[in-house]
Amino acid sequence: MISFKPLAGYLAYHGITYKTLAEKSGLNNASISRIIKTGKFTARTLDKICTTLNLKIEDVMRYENTL
């Protein structure tokens, strides 16, 4: 399962709200929230988040084995 806990941690550590990230990335607040809660995303959305925060994919998500 894909987890966006690293992204959530980064945002919390830097005091960035979902709303701020949404505004800066051109995404909507619901999309940011959904990605972090469900792990469901599109490549376009992931690219916008990484570009906005100047981070690599591995900085915002990780694979968690749920078996």
C-alpha angles and dihedrals in degrees: 000000000000115000128196094195090119090057092047090049092048092051093048093046092051095041093242115151124212087246093056092047090048093051094047095044098043091241125119125255092245091057092054092047093047093050093052095043100042106021090230114136146144125236089245092054093046090049092052092051094047093045093048093050094036090235136134122244091253089056093061105035142029139185116251118194107223097186 
